[in-house]
Amino acid sequence: MNPDVLVPVGAMLAFIAAIYVATAKLLRLRATLRESPSVETAARLEALEREVEDLHQELAATQERLDFTERLLSQARDERRLGSS
């Protein structure tokens, strides 16, 4: 066979093998996801969801305080500029 033909054929075989491996992994993942989670896993998931929600609320409060502080600093800066003019 011509060496110029072997390279594309090898690349095609590697591509097909990669698709096969990815499909096999997806099928295995789907099979495990269909099983219902254990009670312990469900409880841990709910606890994590509550913790994430709490973190979102804390982040929102922190962002509000940061915005307020930035406004105060901006006002003070503007007042100094007006006072020095």
CORFEN-V573404 format. One record per pair of residues at least 12 apart in sequence whose ideal C-beta (glycine too) atoms are under 7 Angstrom apart, sorted by sequence separation. I is the first residue (numbers start at 1). GAP is how many residues later the second one is. D is the distance in Angstrom with one decimal. If there is no record, write none. Layout:
I_GAP_D / I_GAP_D
//
This chain:
none
//
